[in-house]
């Protein structure tokens, strides 16, 4: 089992968090359109 996050730069973290936010935003928009 490997620990996730160790050895990652803050840049990589920021990109991943941004991607998750984008996914959530896309879902919200889909529901609002219905």
N, C-alpha and C positions, 0 to 999 in steps of 0.2 A: 504494500500500500504506500503510495507516495503522497506527500503533502502538497496540496495545490497552493500556488501563490508564491512559494519560496523561489527566489531567483528571478522573479518577474520584476521588470522595471515598472515604475509608476506610470510610465507612458502606456505600457501594455495593459495595465489595470484600467487606466482611464478609457482606453479604446473599448475594452470589454464591457465596462459599465455603460458606456455610451451606446453600444450595440444593444444591450439589454433594454435600455430606455427606449430606443427606437422601436424594438419589437413590441413593447408594451403600448407605445403610442399607436402603432399600426393596428393593433387589436382594438384599441379604444375607438379609433376612427371607423373600423369595420362595424362595430356595434352601433355607433351613432348613425351610420348610413341606413341601417335597417329601419 
